[in-house]
Amino acid sequence: MAKLIDPKSLKPLPGYILVEPVKADKKTISGIYLPDSHDEKPQQGVVLAVGGDWETEHGAKIACPVKKGDHVIYKKWGGNDVKIGEVEYQFLKFEDVLAII
């Protein structure tokens, strides 16, 4: 049996961050419960780890715009999913982050 990876021990490569998405609400503001088939991909999460500065092809360095522990909003279809246990974490490029909450 394969050993389960601890997401907090992962170190993203330069230009990337690791985000744990927030759990989606199963109930709307008006009180209607949504079925599991209606689940949408979350767009918010908590930054677990950050990679180093990203160097462009022209040699310019771009610093990471967030730090560990920040709550962020990111592009709906950005990043790459990595499932560890029951949670789907997101590896996002710096440019996929839209805002810090």
C-alpha positions in Angstrom: 0.0 0.0 0.0 1.3 3.4 -0.9 2.1 5.9 1.8 -0.2 8.9 1.9 1.5 12.2 1.1 1.2 15.0 3.6 0.1 18.1 1.5 1.9 20.4 4.0 5.2 18.8 3.2 4.9 19.6 -0.6 7.0 22.5 -1.9 5.7 23.9 -5.2 8.2 24.8 -8.0 8.9 28.4 -8.9 5.8 30.2 -10.2 3.3 27.9 -8.4 1.3 27.8 -5.1 -0.5 25.0 -3.4 -4.1 25.8 -2.3 -6.6 23.8 -0.3 -10.0 24.7 -1.7 -12.8 25.6 0.8 -15.7 23.2 1.0 -18.7 24.1 -1.2 -21.9 25.0 0.5 -24.7 22.4 0.1 -27.3 25.0 1.0 -28.2 28.2 -0.9 -28.7 31.6 0.9 -32.5 31.1 0.6 -32.2 27.7 2.4 -32.5 25.3 -0.5 -30.3 22.2 -0.2 -28.4 21.3 -3.4 -27.8 17.7 -4.5 -24.3 16.3 -4.8 -24.7 16.3 -8.6 -24.8 20.1 -8.5 -21.4 20.5 -6.9 -19.3 23.3 -8.6 -15.6 23.5 -8.5 -14.7 26.0 -5.7 -12.9 29.2 -6.5 -11.6 30.0 -3.0 -9.0 28.4 -0.8 -6.2 28.7 1.7 -2.6 28.9 0.5 -0.7 25.9 2.0 2.7 26.5 0.3 4.4 28.8 -2.2 7.1 28.3 -4.7 10.0 30.6 -5.3 10.0 33.6 -7.6 9.1 32.9 -11.2 11.6 33.9 -13.9 10.1 34.8 -17.3 11.7 33.8 -20.5 13.1 37.4 -20.8 14.8 37.1 -17.4 12.4 39.3 -15.3 11.6 37.9 -11.9 8.0 37.8 -10.6 7.6 37.5 -6.8 4.9 35.4 -5.4 1.8 37.6 -4.8 0.6 35.6 -1.7 2.0 34.0 1.4 1.2 30.8 3.3 -2.1 31.1 5.2 -3.7 33.7 2.8 -7.3 33.1 1.7 -7.5 33.6 -2.1 -9.9 33.7 -5.0 -8.6 32.0 -8.1 -9.7 31.3 -11.7 -12.5 28.8 -12.0 -10.7 26.5 -14.4 -7.1 27.4 -13.5 -4.6 25.2 -11.9 -4.1 21.4 -11.7 -6.1 19.2 -9.3 -4.1 16.8 -7.1 -6.2 14.4 -5.0 -4.6 13.4 -1.7 -6.9 11.3 0.5 -10.4 12.8 0.2 -9.3 16.4 -0.7 -8.6 17.8 -4.2 -5.8 20.3 -3.8 -4.9 22.9 -6.5 -1.5 23.7 -7.8 -2.0 27.2 -9.3 0.3 29.5 -11.3 0.8 32.9 -9.7 -1.3 34.4 -12.6 -4.3 32.2 -11.7 -4.8 34.1 -8.4 -7.4 36.8 -8.8 -7.6 38.3 -5.2 -6.6 37.9 -1.6 -9.5 37.9 0.8 
